[in-house]
Amino acid sequence: TMPQEQYTHHRNAMPGSEGPQVYKVGIYGWRKRCLYFFVLLLMILILVNLAMTIWILKVMNFTIDGMGNLRITEKGLRLEGDSEFLQPLYAKEIRSRPGNALYFKSARNVTVNILNDQTKVLTQLITGPKAVEAYGKKFEVKTVSGKLLFSADDDEVVVGAERLRVLGAEGTVFPKSIETPNVRADPFKELRLESPTRSLVMEAPKGVEINAEAGNMEATCRTELRLESKDGEIKLDAAKIKLPRLPHGSYTPTGTRQKVFEICVCANGRLFLSQAGTGSTCQINTSVCL
């Protein structure tokens, strides 16, 4: 029941008053029922809010150390199990637990950006479903001991390994020049230097050496094979030198046919064979030089 206050007012000055009058002050009727209804609704909301809070704490596994798989340690945050980030992640260091691997998984790609103080991208690594792209001023690959294996920048590409092996069936294609101190094939494998549509030039200030220690060396061309020495000489040093397709002269000496020929040189440098006689027969076969 609501408290009530009664005020008694004596009206002695007014004639015809029969006695003191009483006035009731309070909330009655529909106002009282509305107040009770709002108080009850507020209590229900408080209970529902408390129940939802307890349910969220239980589902999210809130503890003193952290929330769910997230643990708060002295060194930072520790995530146990798989984690999914729907927004960008900013961290100073990301590492796995000792003895466990660290995996990055994405349905599209994984992008790693290195920013400066002005939030400008300095280095970027993008791993996508079709390619792995790296953007930066320089790219280096080193061993555990710090030895340089591979380096690439705008000026040059450096391979620091002792041996560079190309395992492709078609070999390696260099659209421009290549500079190297040694080109060799694997043991018991062939080494082929080929230019299908252009020329192949090998230059060295101190000399070019081609050596086949346990096999043959073959040079094949479609039109002309030219050996030129500007200041020195061309030396063919072998126990046997064969020129099987040299043209033959038309001179045939009288008597039995001989199997001995002499090599003749025309004024234009062309070589031909002439059947040997008691004297030189090169002058007789000058028609070959035409």
C-alpha positions as MATLAB code, in Angstrom:
seq = 'TMPQEQYTHHRNAMPGSEGPQVYKVGIYGWRKRCLYFFVLLLMILILVNLAMTIWILKVMNFTIDGMGNLRITEKGLRLEGDSEFLQPLYAKEIRSRPGNALYFKSARNVTVNILNDQTKVLTQLITGPKAVEAYGKKFEVKTVSGKLLFSADDDEVVVGAERLRVLGAEGTVFPKSIETPNVRADPFKELRLESPTRSLVMEAPKGVEINAEAGNMEATCRTELRLESKDGEIKLDAAKIKLPRLPHGSYTPTGTRQKVFEICVCANGRLFLSQAGTGSTCQINTSVCL';
ca = [
       0.000    0.000    0.000;
       1.193    3.468   -0.812;
       1.840    5.854    2.084;
      -0.850    8.354    2.639;
      -0.730   11.766    4.240;
      -3.725   13.402    5.731;
      -4.018   17.053    6.107;
      -6.690   18.528    8.360;
      -7.726   22.017    7.693;
     -10.052   23.778    9.966;
     -12.057   26.432    8.347;
     -13.343   28.378   11.333;
     -13.864   31.470    9.315;
     -16.239   29.873    6.850;
     -19.789   29.532    8.069;
     -21.718   26.348    7.622;
     -18.676   23.965    8.037;
     -19.697   20.838    9.786;
     -16.134   19.622   10.738;
     -12.553   19.006    9.519;
     -12.013   17.757    5.858;
      -9.492   14.966    4.912;
      -7.497   14.962    1.491;
      -5.790   11.702    0.331;
      -2.380   12.029   -1.519;
      -0.892    8.959   -3.497;
      -0.990    6.835   -6.737;
      -4.147    4.916   -7.303;
      -5.956    3.211  -10.089;
      -4.358    2.657  -13.509;
      -1.267    4.693  -12.585;
      -0.454    2.246   -9.839;
      -0.898   -0.754  -12.147;
       1.384    0.844  -14.814;
       4.080    1.440  -12.209;
       3.963   -2.195  -11.130;
       4.106   -3.300  -14.772;
       7.229   -1.219  -15.501;
       8.970   -2.444  -12.359;
       8.231   -6.057  -13.332;
       9.443   -5.450  -16.931;
      12.661   -3.917  -15.624;
      13.287   -6.955  -13.425;
      12.701   -9.310  -16.392;
      15.171   -7.337  -18.550;
      17.761   -7.455  -15.789;
      17.379  -11.232  -15.481;
      17.564  -11.734  -19.265;
      20.656   -9.511  -19.505;
      22.325  -11.410  -16.690;
      21.486  -14.747  -18.327;
      22.856  -13.602  -21.713;
      26.046  -12.352  -20.081;
      26.581  -15.676  -18.328;
      25.857  -17.546  -21.587;
      28.352  -15.420  -23.549;
      31.010  -15.943  -20.892;
      30.418  -19.668  -21.026;
      30.361  -19.944  -24.833;
      33.427  -17.719  -25.365;
      35.229  -19.561  -22.605;
      36.262  -16.469  -20.690;
      38.807  -17.193  -17.990;
      41.297  -15.218  -15.964;
      44.040  -16.012  -18.518;
      42.092  -15.066  -21.628;
      39.214  -15.941  -23.913;
      38.789  -19.270  -25.726;
      41.992  -20.110  -27.646;
      43.342  -16.660  -26.895;
      45.636  -16.477  -23.887;
      47.167  -13.359  -22.403;
      50.783  -13.833  -21.356;
      53.597  -11.572  -20.230;
      55.080  -11.492  -23.764;
      51.801  -10.822  -25.561;
      48.906  -12.882  -26.886;
      48.988  -16.609  -27.561;
      46.558  -18.379  -29.893;
      46.032  -22.108  -29.569;
      44.650  -24.040  -32.526;
      43.372  -22.586  -35.804;
      42.566  -18.885  -35.966;
      40.660  -16.867  -38.546;
      41.116  -13.114  -39.039;
      38.402  -11.286  -40.943;
      40.116   -7.893  -40.726;
      43.757   -6.776  -41.109;
      46.139   -8.011  -38.418;
      48.812   -5.676  -37.065;
      51.548   -7.263  -34.964;
      55.220   -6.781  -34.234;
      56.010  -10.497  -34.282;
      54.103  -13.652  -35.238;
      55.587  -17.019  -34.377;
      54.451  -20.552  -33.666;
      54.868  -22.548  -30.515;
      58.236  -24.290  -30.041;
      58.332  -27.455  -32.117;
      55.230  -26.622  -34.176;
      54.910  -25.248  -37.693;
      53.245  -21.948  -38.606;
      50.681  -22.120  -41.429;
      49.001  -19.284  -43.321;
      45.877  -20.330  -45.224;
      43.639  -18.242  -47.456;
      40.938  -18.928  -50.029;
      42.482  -16.400  -52.452;
      45.916  -15.096  -51.547;
      48.191  -14.142  -48.676;
      49.750  -10.687  -48.828;
      52.576   -9.446  -46.609;
      53.311   -5.699  -46.684;
      56.263   -3.876  -45.127;
      55.408   -0.215  -44.466;
      57.447    2.799  -43.457;
      56.539    5.559  -41.021;
      54.313    7.218  -43.639;
      52.412    3.919  -44.213;
      53.964    3.595  -47.668;
      54.535    0.078  -48.945;
      58.259   -0.665  -49.204;
      58.214   -4.435  -49.743;
      55.298   -6.651  -50.697;
      54.929  -10.418  -50.983;
      51.815  -11.847  -52.640;
      51.144  -15.572  -52.805;
      48.151  -16.301  -55.002;
      46.579  -19.321  -56.712;
      48.519  -18.675  -59.936;
      51.817  -17.083  -58.923;
      54.031  -15.856  -56.107;
      54.954  -12.207  -56.574;
      57.523  -10.188  -54.620;
      57.952   -6.420  -54.923;
      60.971   -4.664  -53.476;
      64.258   -2.980  -54.253;
      66.275   -6.176  -53.831;
      65.605   -9.884  -53.418;
      68.122  -12.158  -51.686;
      68.286  -15.834  -50.762;
      70.929  -16.867  -48.224;
      71.950  -20.019  -46.400;
      71.774  -20.491  -42.651;
      75.398  -19.422  -42.361;
      74.719  -16.207  -44.297;
      76.219  -17.182  -47.662;
      74.509  -15.542  -50.612;
      72.787  -18.016  -52.943;
      70.685  -15.727  -55.112;
      70.311  -11.976  -55.434;
      68.291   -9.837  -57.838;
      67.844   -6.084  -58.245;
      67.445   -3.552  -61.054;
      71.098   -3.794  -62.092;
      71.952   -7.503  -62.000;
      71.027  -11.002  -60.932;
      73.679  -12.863  -58.935;
      73.806  -16.623  -58.389;
      76.171  -17.332  -55.527;
      75.930  -21.126  -55.571;
      78.923  -23.122  -56.778;
      76.828  -24.771  -59.493;
      73.709  -23.713  -61.375;
      71.780  -26.680  -62.792;
      69.025  -26.387  -65.386;
      66.831  -29.492  -65.512;
      64.395  -28.420  -68.234;
      64.183  -30.525  -71.377;
      64.528  -27.435  -73.588;
      67.449  -26.019  -71.615;
      67.810  -22.339  -70.817;
      66.921  -19.415  -73.077;
      68.894  -16.161  -72.743;
      67.376  -13.354  -74.844;
      70.528  -11.287  -74.356;
      74.164  -11.929  -73.500;
      75.438  -14.117  -70.664;
      78.753  -13.791  -68.849;
      80.228  -16.813  -67.071;
      83.701  -18.295  -66.515;
      82.625  -21.878  -67.195;
      79.838  -23.670  -69.052;
      79.737  -27.445  -68.739;
      77.297  -30.308  -68.719;
      76.798  -33.001  -66.097;
      78.976  -36.111  -66.350;
      77.939  -38.366  -69.245;
      75.583  -35.661  -70.548;
      75.780  -33.617  -73.722;
      76.349  -29.861  -73.759;
      74.664  -28.018  -76.602;
      74.896  -24.295  -77.332;
      72.265  -23.370  -79.870;
      70.724  -20.260  -81.411;
      67.726  -21.370  -83.530;
      67.087  -18.081  -85.357;
      70.072  -15.840  -84.587;
      73.840  -16.061  -84.342;
      75.855  -17.467  -81.458;
      78.893  -15.445  -80.424;
      81.468  -16.458  -77.815;
      83.964  -13.771  -76.789;
      86.733  -13.586  -74.214;
      89.659  -11.148  -73.938;
      92.184  -13.884  -73.120;
      90.798  -16.722  -75.195;
      87.986  -19.222  -75.606;
      88.731  -22.862  -74.849;
      86.462  -25.704  -75.916;
      87.492  -29.041  -74.457;
      85.920  -32.496  -74.697;
      88.021  -34.790  -72.540;
      86.161  -38.069  -73.032;
      84.204  -37.611  -76.236;
      83.782  -35.815  -79.519;
      83.261  -32.136  -80.221;
      80.956  -31.319  -83.083;
      80.186  -27.965  -84.746;
      77.380  -27.996  -87.334;
      75.965  -25.158  -89.403;
      73.624  -24.812  -92.370;
      75.615  -22.390  -94.544;
      79.143  -21.410  -93.497;
      81.468  -22.260  -90.617;
      84.066  -19.517  -90.309;
      87.267  -19.613  -88.252;
      89.026  -16.250  -88.148;
      92.085  -15.041  -86.278;
      92.859  -11.352  -86.681;
      96.355  -11.165  -85.180;
      97.332  -14.786  -84.596;
      97.013  -18.141  -86.244;
      94.588  -21.024  -86.443;
      96.205  -24.257  -85.334;
      94.809  -27.738  -85.915;
      96.761  -30.134  -83.715;
      95.706  -33.764  -84.105;
      97.107  -37.106  -85.131;
      94.603  -37.272  -87.968;
      92.862  -34.452  -89.817;
      90.141  -35.472  -92.257;
      88.441  -33.349  -94.905;
      86.239  -35.943  -96.635;
      84.039  -33.638  -98.730;
      86.606  -31.475 -100.473;
      85.994  -31.149 -104.228;
      88.246  -33.111 -106.595;
      90.052  -31.692 -109.542;
      89.499  -33.000 -113.065;
      93.149  -33.874 -113.813;
      93.952  -37.570 -114.115;
      97.561  -38.565 -114.742;
      98.409  -41.249 -117.186;
      99.008  -44.753 -115.954;
      97.430  -46.400 -112.965;
      94.940  -44.420 -110.879;
      96.592  -43.174 -107.722;
      94.993  -42.814 -104.306;
      97.254  -39.995 -103.228;
      96.086  -36.403 -103.513;
      97.486  -33.040 -102.746;
      95.567  -30.173 -101.188;
      95.424  -27.060 -103.263;
      94.357  -23.562 -102.232;
      92.703  -21.121 -104.586;
      93.260  -17.386 -104.480;
      89.869  -16.941 -102.762;
      90.896  -19.414 -100.055;
      88.949  -22.385 -101.333;
      90.511  -25.841 -100.841;
      90.304  -28.700 -103.295;
      91.997  -32.005 -103.928;
      94.142  -32.732 -106.899;
      95.491  -36.130 -107.791;
      99.185  -36.143 -107.068;
     101.692  -36.513 -109.837;
     105.417  -36.238 -110.288;
     104.957  -32.492 -109.937;
     102.282  -30.197 -108.579;
      98.960  -30.582 -110.341;
      97.181  -27.665 -108.698;
      97.662  -25.325 -111.635;
      96.022  -27.777 -113.988;
      92.821  -27.873 -111.878;
      92.302  -24.140 -111.537;
      88.776  -24.544 -112.939;
      87.655  -25.608 -109.478;
      88.460  -22.120 -108.184;
      85.933  -20.470 -110.501;
];
